[in-house]
Amino acid sequence: MGTDISDSLEGTYLLFGMAITGVAVLGSLVFS
């Protein structure tokens, strides 16, 4: 049960990381 929670958290952090990276890349392209 604990592993399920940690796995879901890891997936959430991974999605957040991808989203932040995508926003940063798009932002740098738009404002460059």
C-alpha positions as CSV (number, residue, x, y, z in Angstrom):
1,M,0.0,0.0,0.0
2,G,2.8,2.4,0.9
3,T,4.6,1.5,-2.4
4,D,1.4,2.4,-4.3
5,I,1.4,5.8,-2.8
6,S,5.1,6.4,-3.4
7,D,4.7,5.2,-7.0
8,S,1.8,7.6,-7.6
9,L,3.8,10.4,-6.0
10,E,6.8,9.6,-8.2
11,G,4.5,9.7,-11.3
12,T,3.0,13.0,-10.2
13,Y,6.4,14.5,-9.7
14,L,7.5,13.2,-13.1
15,L,4.5,14.8,-14.8
16,F,5.1,18.1,-12.9
17,G,8.8,18.0,-14.0
18,M,7.8,17.4,-17.7
19,A,5.1,20.2,-17.5
20,I,7.6,22.7,-15.9
21,T,10.2,21.8,-18.5
22,G,7.7,22.2,-21.4
23,V,6.6,25.6,-20.1
24,A,10.2,26.7,-19.6
25,V,11.1,25.7,-23.2
26,L,7.9,27.3,-24.7
27,G,8.5,30.4,-22.6
28,S,12.1,30.7,-23.8
29,L,11.0,30.3,-27.4
30,V,8.2,32.8,-27.1
31,F,10.2,35.5,-25.3
32,S,13.5,35.1,-27.1
